[in-house]
Amino acid sequence: MKIASFNINGIKARVEALQEWLKEAEPDVAILQEIKSVDDNFPRGLFEDMGYNVETHGQKSFNGVALLSKRPLEDVTRGLPGAEGAGRDGADDIEARYIEATVVGDTQAIRICGLYLPNGNPVELTPEGAPVPGSKYDFKLKWFDRLEARALELMREEQPFLMAGDFNLIPQPEDAKRPEAWKDDALFRLESRAAFRRLMNLGFTDALRVKNNAPNTYTFWDYQGGAFDKNDGIRIDHFLLSPQAADLLRDCQIDAYTRAKAKPSDHVPIWVDLNL
């Protein structure tokens, strides 16, 4: 089963590019981020005509995640647990950043967790160097804590699952062409990377690094300064596999060629092939 993740940076602007890629890549499941659309305005019929079941968790103009699947999507849930009082102003977190569903393959089922983790910039710190409570960076780190809690719940079930999407996180210096340019950015600060490492230490496998450890391998290039032509990129889109899912891994690659097409997203698809 081929499962892909793609931050499309707006379904309205990228619907034709997304359709073209789906026809070329033929993923069984596509996990989308930044659809930037309320549920009712998502062009689900276009993708249903292509043979996909569609589930969305949308938000007007910002964020938004979706699942497209050629197989039925079962037990769909929307929103990361722990949202009560977890918003930036102490209210509930209502941002559309997380969706889960189960997909049954030929031999077994897998739980798919699609996510769009907060960016966290600008980084605001107290004089002591801690994130300012209620700031965007504080929200990012607390969202990581909630994601870790959900991952631990799923790990305890000992069933195959994966967490995939735009993590807004550069794991290591080799995951950026110019790591020094990102040292004070929320995507690469020590606190962010430590949160990601705690998540990984639950038992996840970074699928790409198992199958493709080549240097200068990225999933995002800024629109400015000819970044893609210079391969001045970063790797922030990830597939994290539970131990049971990692045992099923056959391949993981990045479709970087899509960045050179007309009206591209600033991200490119990343996909895994699992023996399901």
PAMARMAR-923936 format. One line per field, with one value per residue: residue number from 1; residue in one letter; x, y, z of N, C-alpha, C in turn. Coordinates in nm, 2 decimals. Layout:
N
k c(NUM	...)
r c(a	...)
nX c(X	...)
nY c(Y	...)
nZ c(Z	...)
caX c(X	...)
caY c(Y	...)
caZ c(Z	...)
cX c(X	...)
cY c(Y	...)
cZ c(Z	...)
This chain:
276
k c(1	2	3	4	5	6	7	8	9	10	11	12	13	14	15	16	17	18	19	20	21	22	23	24	25	26	27	28	29	30	31	32	33	34	35	36	37	38	39	40	41	42	43	44	45	46	47	48	49	50	51	52	53	54	55	56	57	58	59	60	61	62	63	64	65	66	67	68	69	70	71	72	73	74	75	76	77	78	79	80	81	82	83	84	85	86	87	88	89	90	91	92	93	94	95	96	97	98	99	100	101	102	103	104	105	106	107	108	109	110	111	112	113	114	115	116	117	118	119	120	121	122	123	124	125	126	127	128	129	130	131	132	133	134	135	136	137	138	139	140	141	142	143	144	145	146	147	148	149	150	151	152	153	154	155	156	157	158	159	160	161	162	163	164	165	166	167	168	169	170	171	172	173	174	175	176	177	178	179	180	181	182	183	184	185	186	187	188	189	190	191	192	193	194	195	196	197	198	199	200	201	202	203	204	205	206	207	208	209	210	211	212	213	214	215	216	217	218	219	220	221	222	223	224	225	226	227	228	229	230	231	232	233	234	235	236	237	238	239	240	241	242	243	244	245	246	247	248	249	250	251	252	253	254	255	256	257	258	259	260	261	262	263	264	265	266	267	268	269	270	271	272	273	274	275	276)
r c(m	k	i	a	s	f	n	i	n	g	i	k	a	r	v	e	a	l	q	e	w	l	k	e	a	e	p	d	v	a	i	l	q	e	i	k	s	v	d	d	n	f	p	r	g	l	f	e	d	m	g	y	n	v	e	t	h	g	q	k	s	f	n	g	v	a	l	l	s	k	r	p	l	e	d	v	t	r	g	l	p	g	a	e	g	a	g	r	d	g	a	d	d	i	e	a	r	y	i	e	a	t	v	v	g	d	t	q	a	i	r	i	c	g	l	y	l	p	n	g	n	p	v	e	l	t	p	e	g	a	p	v	p	g	s	k	y	d	f	k	l	k	w	f	d	r	l	e	a	r	a	l	e	l	m	r	e	e	q	p	f	l	m	a	g	d	f	n	l	i	p	q	p	e	d	a	k	r	p	e	a	w	k	d	d	a	l	f	r	l	e	s	r	a	a	f	r	r	l	m	n	l	g	f	t	d	a	l	r	v	k	n	n	a	p	n	t	y	t	f	w	d	y	q	g	g	a	f	d	k	n	d	g	i	r	i	d	h	f	l	l	s	p	q	a	a	d	l	l	r	d	c	q	i	d	a	y	t	r	a	k	a	k	p	s	d	h	v	p	i	w	v	d	l	n	l)
nX c(0.08	0.06	0.13	0.10	0.22	0.14	0.19	-0.01	-0.05	-0.28	-0.58	-0.74	-0.57	-0.41	-0.54	-0.55	-0.28	-0.26	-0.44	-0.30	-0.07	-0.17	-0.27	-0.03	0.13	-0.03	-0.11	-0.24	-0.34	-0.36	-0.23	-0.31	-0.21	-0.26	-0.49	-0.65	-0.92	-1.27	-1.47	-1.70	-1.64	-1.44	-1.33	-1.45	-1.58	-1.43	-1.22	-1.34	-1.44	-1.21	-1.18	-1.13	-1.20	-1.30	-1.21	-1.22	-1.08	-1.13	-1.06	-1.13	-0.93	-0.69	-0.46	-0.59	-0.66	-0.66	-0.78	-0.74	-0.85	-0.83	-0.93	-1.19	-1.23	-1.21	-1.35	-1.30	-1.15	-1.13	-0.91	-0.65	-0.62	-0.67	-0.73	-0.87	-0.85	-0.61	-0.54	-0.39	-0.46	-0.54	-0.79	-0.99	-0.82	-0.88	-0.78	-0.75	-0.57	-0.52	-0.59	-0.73	-0.76	-0.86	-0.73	-0.79	-0.59	-0.49	-0.40	-0.38	-0.48	-0.42	-0.36	-0.39	-0.24	-0.27	-0.11	-0.05	0.18	0.22	0.39	0.54	0.68	0.69	0.97	0.93	1.07	1.12	1.30	1.45	1.49	1.29	1.00	0.76	0.46	0.16	0.25	0.33	0.54	0.54	0.29	0.35	0.54	0.38	0.19	0.34	0.38	0.12	0.09	0.28	0.17	-0.06	0.06	0.18	-0.04	-0.14	0.09	0.07	-0.13	-0.02	-0.05	-0.02	0.06	0.10	0.24	0.22	0.31	0.34	0.57	0.69	0.96	1.30	1.50	1.78	2.11	2.19	1.96	1.91	2.01	2.15	2.21	2.29	2.15	1.91	1.93	1.81	1.55	1.21	1.17	1.40	1.52	1.67	1.48	1.26	1.37	1.44	1.18	1.09	1.27	1.20	0.95	1.03	1.17	0.98	0.96	0.95	1.02	1.20	1.10	1.21	1.48	1.56	1.53	1.64	1.92	2.05	2.25	2.15	1.87	1.55	1.23	1.10	1.12	1.18	0.98	1.12	1.43	1.53	1.54	1.48	1.61	1.87	1.88	1.84	1.71	1.50	1.42	1.12	0.89	0.76	0.75	0.67	0.69	0.53	0.67	0.54	0.44	0.68	0.80	0.67	0.76	0.86	0.95	1.05	1.02	1.08	0.89	1.04	1.03	0.79	0.81	0.91	0.72	0.43	0.28	0.36	0.33	0.51	0.61	0.69	0.56	0.59	0.64	0.54	0.58	0.41	0.39	0.10)
nY c(-0.12	0.21	0.51	0.85	1.18	1.52	1.86	2.09	2.36	2.52	2.43	2.55	2.69	2.49	2.27	2.16	2.08	1.90	1.70	1.62	1.51	1.30	1.13	1.06	0.95	0.77	0.71	0.50	0.61	0.95	1.19	1.51	1.84	2.18	2.26	2.48	2.55	2.54	2.26	2.23	2.36	2.22	2.06	1.79	1.62	1.61	1.44	1.22	1.13	1.04	0.81	0.81	0.80	1.06	1.25	1.54	1.79	2.09	2.45	2.79	2.96	2.91	2.65	2.32	1.99	1.67	1.35	1.13	0.84	0.53	0.31	0.23	0.47	0.43	0.47	0.76	1.04	1.37	1.64	1.69	1.51	1.64	1.91	2.08	2.39	2.43	2.62	2.92	3.14	3.04	2.94	2.67	2.46	2.51	2.48	2.35	2.09	1.81	1.48	1.15	0.81	0.47	0.24	-0.05	-0.29	-0.55	-0.75	-0.66	-0.40	-0.05	0.23	0.57	0.87	1.20	1.50	1.86	2.03	2.30	2.60	2.79	3.03	3.39	3.33	3.38	3.47	3.45	3.66	3.46	3.28	3.10	2.98	3.23	3.23	3.13	3.22	3.18	3.00	2.87	2.75	2.57	2.39	2.28	2.16	1.96	1.81	1.71	1.56	1.36	1.24	1.13	0.96	0.78	0.65	0.51	0.35	0.17	0.01	-0.16	-0.20	-0.16	0.17	0.50	0.83	1.11	1.39	1.75	1.84	2.07	2.08	2.05	1.79	1.73	1.88	1.80	1.80	2.03	2.27	2.49	2.49	2.67	2.90	2.86	2.84	2.99	2.97	2.86	2.61	2.47	2.52	2.42	2.33	2.25	2.05	1.87	1.80	1.66	1.45	1.33	1.23	1.05	0.87	0.71	0.49	0.51	0.49	0.67	0.68	0.77	0.80	0.54	0.42	0.60	0.77	0.97	1.26	1.61	1.60	1.70	1.84	2.08	2.40	2.74	2.99	3.21	3.37	3.17	2.92	2.65	2.59	2.61	2.41	2.48	2.38	2.23	1.96	1.88	1.74	1.44	1.08	0.89	0.58	0.33	0.05	-0.18	-0.10	-0.03	-0.27	-0.34	-0.19	-0.11	0.08	0.43	0.75	1.07	1.29	1.50	1.62	1.74	2.00	2.15	2.20	2.37	2.63	2.53	2.38	2.49	2.28	1.93	1.60	1.32	0.97	0.64	0.29	0.02	-0.31	-0.41)
nZ c(0.00	-0.09	0.07	0.10	0.18	0.17	0.18	0.05	0.04	0.00	-0.13	-0.33	-0.49	-0.58	-0.68	-0.94	-0.98	-0.77	-0.86	-1.09	-0.99	-0.83	-1.03	-1.15	-0.95	-0.81	-0.53	-0.27	-0.04	0.04	0.25	0.34	0.39	0.50	0.35	0.36	0.36	0.43	0.53	0.37	0.13	0.02	-0.27	-0.30	-0.47	-0.71	-0.64	-0.55	-0.79	-0.90	-0.77	-0.49	-0.15	0.07	0.35	0.55	0.76	0.81	0.78	0.76	0.53	0.66	0.78	0.81	0.73	0.54	0.43	0.16	0.02	-0.15	-0.04	0.21	0.47	0.80	1.13	1.18	1.32	1.43	1.51	1.75	2.05	2.38	2.36	2.51	2.67	2.55	2.37	2.22	2.37	2.61	2.57	2.42	2.19	1.87	1.62	1.29	1.25	1.26	1.19	1.20	1.09	1.02	0.79	0.61	0.48	0.24	0.41	0.67	0.91	0.93	1.14	1.06	1.11	1.04	1.02	1.08	1.21	1.44	1.33	1.49	1.49	1.54	1.75	2.09	2.39	2.74	2.98	3.11	2.92	2.85	2.66	2.60	2.78	2.61	2.37	2.01	1.99	2.23	2.21	2.00	2.12	2.33	2.17	2.06	2.30	2.34	2.11	2.16	2.38	2.26	2.08	2.25	2.36	2.14	2.09	2.30	2.22	2.04	1.77	1.41	1.32	1.19	1.20	1.01	0.80	0.78	0.99	1.06	1.15	1.16	1.19	1.21	1.16	0.90	0.77	0.65	0.40	0.47	0.77	0.97	0.91	1.03	1.30	1.51	1.46	1.50	1.39	1.42	1.66	1.97	2.17	2.02	1.86	2.06	2.16	1.94	1.94	2.18	2.10	1.90	2.05	2.17	2.02	1.74	1.39	1.16	0.85	0.60	0.64	0.68	0.43	0.25	0.28	0.16	0.11	0.12	0.09	0.07	0.16	0.14	-0.01	-0.01	-0.18	-0.26	-0.39	-0.56	-0.44	-0.49	-0.73	-0.64	-0.46	-0.20	0.06	0.31	0.53	0.64	0.64	0.74	0.78	1.04	1.18	1.37	1.57	1.47	1.22	1.10	1.05	0.82	0.62	0.29	0.12	0.09	-0.03	-0.19	-0.39	-0.54	-0.79	-0.84	-0.75	-0.95	-1.13	-1.28	-1.09	-0.82	-0.49	-0.20	-0.07	-0.12	-0.22	0.00	0.04	0.15	0.11	0.21	0.33	0.32)
caX c(0.00	0.14	0.07	0.17	0.18	0.16	0.14	-0.05	-0.05	-0.41	-0.65	-0.80	-0.46	-0.33	-0.63	-0.51	-0.15	-0.28	-0.49	-0.20	0.03	-0.24	-0.27	0.11	0.19	-0.13	-0.11	-0.36	-0.38	-0.29	-0.25	-0.29	-0.20	-0.28	-0.59	-0.70	-1.06	-1.37	-1.51	-1.81	-1.58	-1.34	-1.38	-1.44	-1.63	-1.32	-1.13	-1.43	-1.45	-1.08	-1.18	-1.09	-1.29	-1.25	-1.24	-1.15	-1.09	-1.10	-1.06	-1.13	-0.81	-0.57	-0.45	-0.68	-0.60	-0.76	-0.74	-0.79	-0.81	-0.90	-1.00	-1.27	-1.17	-1.29	-1.32	-1.24	-1.16	-1.07	-0.85	-0.56	-0.67	-0.61	-0.76	-0.94	-0.76	-0.47	-0.52	-0.28	-0.51	-0.60	-0.92	-0.97	-0.75	-0.98	-0.71	-0.77	-0.43	-0.50	-0.70	-0.70	-0.85	-0.80	-0.74	-0.77	-0.53	-0.52	-0.36	-0.41	-0.52	-0.32	-0.41	-0.31	-0.25	-0.22	-0.09	0.02	0.23	0.24	0.52	0.60	0.75	0.82	1.01	0.93	1.13	1.13	1.44	1.52	1.51	1.18	0.90	0.66	0.33	0.06	0.31	0.32	0.64	0.48	0.18	0.41	0.59	0.27	0.12	0.43	0.35	-0.01	0.12	0.35	0.07	-0.15	0.14	0.20	-0.17	-0.14	0.19	0.03	-0.22	0.07	-0.10	0.05	0.01	0.20	0.22	0.28	0.26	0.43	0.60	0.76	1.07	1.42	1.55	1.93	2.18	2.20	1.83	1.90	2.12	2.23	2.16	2.32	2.05	1.79	1.96	1.72	1.41	1.13	1.18	1.53	1.57	1.70	1.36	1.18	1.43	1.43	1.05	1.08	1.35	1.12	0.85	1.10	1.22	0.87	0.98	0.92	1.12	1.20	1.10	1.30	1.62	1.59	1.54	1.71	2.00	2.13	2.26	2.08	1.74	1.46	1.08	1.05	1.20	1.11	0.95	1.21	1.57	1.57	1.58	1.47	1.72	1.99	1.85	1.85	1.59	1.49	1.34	1.03	0.77	0.81	0.67	0.71	0.63	0.54	0.74	0.46	0.44	0.82	0.82	0.60	0.82	0.93	1.03	1.01	1.09	1.03	0.87	1.09	1.01	0.67	0.84	0.95	0.60	0.36	0.21	0.38	0.34	0.65	0.64	0.67	0.51	0.68	0.55	0.59	0.52	0.40	0.34	-0.03)
caY c(0.00	0.34	0.61	0.97	1.30	1.64	1.99	2.14	2.51	2.57	2.34	2.63	2.73	2.37	2.15	2.09	2.02	1.78	1.60	1.57	1.43	1.18	1.05	1.02	0.88	0.67	0.66	0.44	0.71	1.07	1.27	1.64	1.95	2.32	2.27	2.62	2.54	2.48	2.13	2.24	2.41	2.13	2.00	1.64	1.54	1.59	1.33	1.10	1.09	0.97	0.68	0.83	0.84	1.19	1.30	1.66	1.87	2.22	2.58	2.90	3.04	2.86	2.52	2.23	1.86	1.59	1.22	1.07	0.70	0.44	0.21	0.30	0.53	0.39	0.53	0.88	1.13	1.50	1.71	1.62	1.50	1.74	2.05	2.17	2.49	2.42	2.72	3.01	3.23	2.96	2.88	2.54	2.46	2.48	2.49	2.22	2.04	1.67	1.38	1.01	0.71	0.34	0.18	-0.19	-0.34	-0.69	-0.85	-0.61	-0.26	0.05	0.36	0.68	1.00	1.30	1.62	1.98	2.08	2.45	2.65	2.83	3.16	3.42	3.28	3.48	3.41	3.53	3.69	3.34	3.19	3.00	3.03	3.32	3.16	3.18	3.26	3.08	2.90	2.79	2.66	2.46	2.29	2.21	2.07	1.84	1.73	1.65	1.46	1.26	1.17	1.05	0.85	0.68	0.58	0.42	0.25	0.07	-0.08	-0.26	-0.22	-0.07	0.30	0.60	0.97	1.17	1.52	1.86	1.86	2.20	2.04	2.01	1.70	1.73	1.98	1.75	1.81	2.17	2.30	2.59	2.48	2.79	3.01	2.82	2.81	3.06	2.95	2.76	2.48	2.41	2.54	2.30	2.28	2.19	1.92	1.78	1.75	1.56	1.34	1.25	1.16	0.94	0.77	0.62	0.37	0.54	0.48	0.77	0.60	0.81	0.77	0.39	0.38	0.70	0.85	1.05	1.40	1.72	1.55	1.79	1.84	2.22	2.50	2.87	3.05	3.33	3.35	3.06	2.82	2.51	2.57	2.60	2.30	2.54	2.33	2.17	1.84	1.90	1.65	1.31	0.96	0.82	0.45	0.25	-0.07	-0.28	-0.05	-0.03	-0.41	-0.36	-0.09	-0.16	0.19	0.56	0.84	1.21	1.33	1.64	1.67	1.82	2.14	2.22	2.21	2.50	2.66	2.43	2.41	2.50	2.14	1.82	1.48	1.21	0.85	0.51	0.17	-0.07	-0.44	-0.43)
caZ c(0.00	-0.10	0.15	0.07	0.26	0.08	0.21	-0.08	0.04	-0.05	-0.23	-0.44	-0.58	-0.62	-0.71	-1.07	-0.95	-0.69	-0.94	-1.18	-0.91	-0.79	-1.15	-1.18	-0.84	-0.78	-0.39	-0.22	0.06	0.04	0.37	0.29	0.49	0.46	0.25	0.37	0.31	0.52	0.48	0.27	0.01	-0.04	-0.39	-0.28	-0.59	-0.81	-0.60	-0.55	-0.93	-0.92	-0.69	-0.36	-0.04	0.12	0.48	0.57	0.89	0.74	0.85	0.66	0.50	0.73	0.83	0.74	0.69	0.47	0.39	0.04	0.03	-0.24	0.05	0.30	0.58	0.91	1.26	1.15	1.43	1.40	1.62	1.84	2.19	2.48	2.30	2.61	2.73	2.50	2.27	2.26	2.47	2.72	2.53	2.36	2.06	1.76	1.49	1.22	1.23	1.29	1.15	1.21	1.04	1.00	0.65	0.61	0.36	0.21	0.51	0.81	0.91	0.99	1.18	0.99	1.18	0.95	1.11	1.04	1.34	1.44	1.29	1.61	1.48	1.59	1.88	2.19	2.51	2.86	3.01	3.15	2.80	2.83	2.57	2.66	2.78	2.52	2.24	1.91	2.02	2.34	2.15	1.92	2.21	2.40	2.07	2.06	2.42	2.32	2.01	2.22	2.46	2.17	2.02	2.36	2.37	2.02	2.10	2.39	2.16	1.97	1.64	1.32	1.30	1.15	1.21	0.89	0.76	0.79	1.13	1.08	1.23	1.10	1.29	1.23	1.07	0.77	0.71	0.60	0.32	0.55	0.91	1.05	0.89	1.10	1.44	1.60	1.41	1.58	1.32	1.44	1.79	2.05	2.24	1.92	1.83	2.18	2.16	1.83	1.98	2.28	2.03	1.83	2.15	2.20	1.94	1.60	1.28	1.05	0.73	0.49	0.68	0.67	0.29	0.17	0.37	0.08	0.16	0.04	0.06	0.14	0.12	0.13	-0.06	-0.02	-0.31	-0.28	-0.41	-0.64	-0.35	-0.54	-0.83	-0.56	-0.37	-0.07	0.12	0.44	0.54	0.75	0.62	0.78	0.81	1.16	1.18	1.49	1.54	1.39	1.09	1.04	1.00	0.69	0.53	0.17	0.05	0.13	-0.12	-0.20	-0.52	-0.55	-0.93	-0.85	-0.72	-1.07	-1.22	-1.27	-0.96	-0.72	-0.35	-0.15	-0.02	-0.22	-0.15	0.05	0.05	0.20	0.05	0.32	0.29	0.38)
cX c(0.09	0.06	0.16	0.13	0.23	0.10	0.11	-0.05	-0.17	-0.47	-0.70	-0.69	-0.39	-0.41	-0.58	-0.37	-0.17	-0.34	-0.39	-0.11	-0.04	-0.25	-0.13	0.16	0.10	-0.12	-0.24	-0.42	-0.30	-0.33	-0.22	-0.29	-0.22	-0.38	-0.65	-0.84	-1.15	-1.42	-1.61	-1.75	-1.48	-1.40	-1.38	-1.49	-1.52	-1.24	-1.22	-1.44	-1.32	-1.07	-1.14	-1.21	-1.22	-1.30	-1.16	-1.17	-1.04	-1.11	-1.05	-0.99	-0.68	-0.58	-0.53	-0.60	-0.70	-0.69	-0.81	-0.75	-0.89	-0.97	-1.09	-1.19	-1.26	-1.25	-1.25	-1.26	-1.08	-1.03	-0.76	-0.62	-0.60	-0.63	-0.81	-0.84	-0.63	-0.45	-0.42	-0.33	-0.57	-0.74	-0.89	-0.90	-0.84	-0.91	-0.72	-0.63	-0.42	-0.62	-0.65	-0.80	-0.78	-0.83	-0.71	-0.71	-0.57	-0.49	-0.39	-0.44	-0.41	-0.39	-0.32	-0.34	-0.19	-0.22	-0.02	0.06	0.25	0.38	0.60	0.67	0.65	0.84	1.01	0.97	1.13	1.27	1.52	1.54	1.40	1.08	0.80	0.53	0.23	0.12	0.30	0.43	0.60	0.37	0.24	0.46	0.49	0.20	0.21	0.40	0.22	0.01	0.19	0.26	-0.02	-0.07	0.16	0.07	-0.17	-0.03	0.15	-0.07	-0.15	0.01	-0.03	-0.02	0.13	0.15	0.29	0.22	0.38	0.45	0.66	0.88	1.18	1.49	1.70	1.99	2.18	2.06	1.80	2.02	2.21	2.18	2.18	2.22	1.92	1.81	1.87	1.57	1.34	1.14	1.30	1.59	1.58	1.57	1.27	1.24	1.43	1.29	1.03	1.15	1.27	1.01	0.92	1.13	1.11	0.89	0.96	1.04	1.10	1.21	1.20	1.44	1.66	1.61	1.62	1.79	2.09	2.14	2.18	1.94	1.64	1.32	1.03	1.16	1.12	1.09	1.06	1.35	1.61	1.61	1.58	1.58	1.85	1.99	1.88	1.72	1.61	1.40	1.25	0.90	0.82	0.71	0.74	0.63	0.64	0.62	0.67	0.45	0.58	0.85	0.77	0.66	0.90	1.01	0.97	1.09	1.02	1.01	0.91	1.06	0.89	0.70	0.88	0.84	0.53	0.28	0.23	0.36	0.49	0.70	0.63	0.62	0.62	0.59	0.62	0.52	0.52	0.34	0.21	-0.12)
cY c(0.12	0.45	0.74	1.08	1.42	1.76	2.07	2.30	2.57	2.49	2.43	2.66	2.60	2.25	2.08	2.02	1.90	1.67	1.53	1.47	1.30	1.08	0.99	0.92	0.76	0.62	0.60	0.54	0.83	1.15	1.42	1.74	2.09	2.33	2.41	2.63	2.49	2.35	2.14	2.29	2.33	2.06	1.84	1.56	1.52	1.47	1.20	1.04	1.01	0.84	0.69	0.86	0.96	1.22	1.43	1.71	2.01	2.34	2.69	2.97	2.99	2.71	2.42	2.10	1.77	1.45	1.18	0.93	0.61	0.33	0.29	0.35	0.50	0.46	0.66	0.98	1.26	1.58	1.63	1.62	1.60	1.88	2.14	2.26	2.49	2.53	2.83	3.11	3.17	2.90	2.74	2.56	2.42	2.47	2.35	2.17	1.89	1.59	1.24	0.92	0.58	0.30	0.04	-0.23	-0.49	-0.79	-0.80	-0.46	-0.17	0.18	0.47	0.81	1.11	1.43	1.74	2.05	2.23	2.49	2.71	2.97	3.27	3.36	3.39	3.41	3.50	3.56	3.56	3.24	3.09	3.06	3.12	3.24	3.22	3.23	3.15	2.97	2.81	2.70	2.54	2.35	2.21	2.12	1.94	1.75	1.65	1.53	1.34	1.17	1.08	0.93	0.74	0.59	0.47	0.31	0.14	-0.03	-0.19	-0.30	-0.13	0.06	0.39	0.74	1.04	1.31	1.62	1.88	1.99	2.18	1.99	1.92	1.72	1.84	1.93	1.76	1.95	2.20	2.40	2.59	2.61	2.90	2.98	2.81	2.88	3.05	2.84	2.62	2.40	2.44	2.41	2.24	2.21	2.05	1.82	1.72	1.64	1.44	1.26	1.17	1.03	0.83	0.68	0.49	0.39	0.51	0.59	0.70	0.64	0.78	0.62	0.36	0.48	0.79	0.94	1.19	1.49	1.67	1.63	1.78	1.97	2.31	2.63	2.91	3.15	3.28	3.23	2.94	2.68	2.49	2.55	2.48	2.35	2.50	2.28	2.05	1.85	1.82	1.51	1.20	0.89	0.69	0.38	0.12	-0.17	-0.23	-0.05	-0.17	-0.43	-0.27	-0.15	-0.04	0.32	0.66	0.97	1.24	1.47	1.70	1.76	1.97	2.22	2.24	2.34	2.51	2.56	2.47	2.43	2.37	2.05	1.69	1.39	1.09	0.73	0.40	0.07	-0.20	-0.47	-0.51)
cZ c(0.00	-0.03	0.14	0.16	0.17	0.14	0.08	-0.08	-0.03	-0.16	-0.35	-0.54	-0.64	-0.66	-0.84	-1.05	-0.87	-0.77	-1.03	-1.11	-0.87	-0.91	-1.18	-1.07	-0.79	-0.63	-0.36	-0.12	0.04	0.17	0.33	0.41	0.42	0.34	0.25	0.31	0.42	0.45	0.36	0.13	-0.05	-0.16	-0.39	-0.40	-0.69	-0.77	-0.58	-0.69	-0.97	-0.84	-0.55	-0.26	0.03	0.26	0.51	0.72	0.85	0.83	0.75	0.65	0.56	0.76	0.74	0.69	0.62	0.45	0.26	0.04	-0.07	-0.16	0.15	0.42	0.70	1.04	1.25	1.27	1.38	1.52	1.71	1.99	2.28	2.44	2.41	2.68	2.67	2.39	2.31	2.36	2.59	2.69	2.47	2.23	1.95	1.62	1.42	1.17	1.24	1.25	1.16	1.15	1.02	0.85	0.66	0.47	0.33	0.32	0.65	0.79	0.97	1.03	1.13	1.07	1.10	1.03	1.04	1.17	1.33	1.40	1.41	1.61	1.49	1.72	1.99	2.32	2.62	2.89	3.05	3.03	2.77	2.73	2.65	2.66	2.69	2.38	2.14	1.93	2.13	2.30	2.07	2.01	2.29	2.30	2.06	2.18	2.40	2.21	2.07	2.31	2.37	2.11	2.13	2.37	2.26	2.03	2.20	2.33	2.07	1.84	1.54	1.31	1.25	1.18	1.10	0.86	0.77	0.94	1.16	1.17	1.15	1.20	1.32	1.14	0.93	0.69	0.66	0.52	0.40	0.69	0.99	1.03	0.97	1.25	1.54	1.56	1.49	1.52	1.36	1.58	1.87	2.12	2.14	1.88	1.94	2.19	2.06	1.87	2.09	2.21	1.96	1.93	2.20	2.12	1.79	1.51	1.19	0.92	0.62	0.52	0.68	0.52	0.20	0.26	0.29	0.13	0.07	0.00	0.14	0.09	0.11	0.08	-0.07	-0.16	-0.35	-0.31	-0.48	-0.56	-0.41	-0.64	-0.76	-0.47	-0.23	0.01	0.26	0.44	0.67	0.74	0.64	0.79	0.93	1.17	1.31	1.46	1.45	1.24	1.02	0.99	0.86	0.58	0.41	0.11	0.11	0.04	-0.13	-0.35	-0.55	-0.69	-0.93	-0.82	-0.84	-1.17	-1.20	-1.14	-0.85	-0.58	-0.31	-0.09	-0.14	-0.15	-0.11	0.07	0.10	0.12	0.16	0.27	0.37	0.29)
